[in-house]
Amino acid sequence: MNLSIDIQKACASEDSPDEDSIKRWVSAAIRDERDECELSIRIVDELESADFNQRYRGKSGATNVLSFPFDAVTPEPLPILGDLVICAPILVREAVEQQKTTIAHWAHIVIHGVLHLLGYDHIEDQDAEQMESLETEIMLVLDFPPPYRILHESSDDPIEVTSS
């Protein structure tokens, strides 16, 4: 696969993954759905995430990832997949809250965002099950734990959760 990723770090975060890791996660998420692919990933703070969320989704507050699929009509197909806006402080906070390693949560959110760019969603229950199953499969291939398993607060026993 010919993959081009523009990574913009608009937020200084020591927990941000390196470019090679991000490329590996994106490639794993794309699988064989594209031969050629271009996308941008912008790593932002909560203020910028909240601005994007309000401006493009009409929702207040920051969120972990926003996906903007490329959908322009062109005479010939273009390899552009779209853009992801990832909020680093929220990812770090969620990893702690969900008792996950920061790197595993980064991988999951990048994969989740790329799947949105490919057209997957989780609005309907059946679609959510399909997307979560695919995310889990990709995470396992990358040697990460299933992303929807968290430790129950009162024990060390993992439980499955069904929402991101």
N, C-alpha and C positions, 0 to 999 in steps of 0.2 A: 504494500500500500504506500502511496505517495502522500505523506501527511505534512502539512504546514500549519504550525500553531504560532500565533502572535500572543505572547504572554506579557501582559502589562501589570506591573506591581505598583499600583497607586497607593498602596498601604504597606508600610513597613511592618513586617511580621516575621519574627524569628521562627515561627512555626510553619511558615509557608514551605511547601515541598519544592524540590529542585525541578528544573525543566525536564530532565530525563524521566523522572517519575511521572510527571504530568503527561508526557507524551506516551509513556507505556500504558497509563490508565485510559487515555483517549483511544489509543489503538485497540485496546481490549474491548472497549465499549462499542466501537464501530464494527469490530469483527470483519465480516465479509460483506457488509452492506454498502460499502463504497470502495472503489479502487483508488480514487484521488479525493483528497479532502483538505479544506482550509477552514480554520476557525480561529477566533480570538477569545482569549480568556483574560478578563480583567479582575484583579484581586483588589478589593476596595475595603474601606472602613465602613462603620455603621451609618455615618451621615450620607455617604454617597449611595450606599445600598438603599437607604430609606428614600432618597431622592428618586432613584430609578424605579423603586417599587411604587411610589406615589404617581410618578409621571406616566409610567407605562401600564400599571395594573390598577391604579386607583386605590391602592391599599396603603395605609399608614404604617410606618415602622420599617426597620431593616429586615431582611430575610437571608437565609443561607446562600441560596443560588437563584439567579434569574436566567432564563434561557430565552434567547431571541433568534429563532430560526430564520434563515435567509429564505425569503419567499418571492423574490422579484421574478417577473416574467422576462425571460431573455430569449433571443433568437436561437441560441445554442445553450445546452446545459452548462452550468458553471459548477466548479467543485466546492463552492462556498457552502459550508454547513450552517454557520451562524456565529453568534456570540454568547459567551457565558459571563455573567458578573457574579463573582463569588466574594462573600463577606467574611474575611479572615477572622475578625473577633467573634463573630457568631459561631463559626465552625469550631473554634477552640473551646468556647463556652459549651456548645452542644456535646462535644467529645467528653468533657468532664462530666456533664450532667448524665450522659448516657453510658458512662463508664467504659468508653472506648479509647483506644490510642488515637492521638491526634492524626497521625499519618493514615490510619485506617479510615477515619472519618473524612479526611481530605479525599482519599481515593474514592470512597462511596459517593461523595457529593459531586466530584468531577464526572464519574460514571453516570450518576443520576441526571446531571445536566446534559451530557452528551446524548443520552437516550431521549431526552425531551427534544433536542435538536433533530434527532432522527425521526421524530413523530410519535414517540410513545408518550402516554400520559397516565394519570391515575385518578381521573375524575369519576369514572364508573368503577364499581367494585371489580368487575371482570378484568378491566384494563389495569387496575392497580395490582391485582394478583399476578398478571402477566409481567408487568414491569418489575415488581418486587422479586419475582422468581428469576428474571433475567439479571437483575442487579446482583442477587445472591450468587448465581452461577458465575458471573464475571469476577466477583470478589473472591470466590473460592479458587478459581483458576489463578488468580494473582496471589494466592496464599494469605488472604485476609480472612478473618472470621465473617460469618454471615452478618450483613449489616442491620438486620432487623432483630437481632438477638441482643438483649441487654440484661444486666444482672438485676434481679428483683431486689428492691430496697432492703428487705428483711432477711435475705439469704444470699448465698453465693451461687444459687441455682439459676442458670439462664432461662429466660422465658422468651417466647416469640412475641413480637409486636407487629402490627400490620399497617402502621402509618409512619411516614418519614417526618 
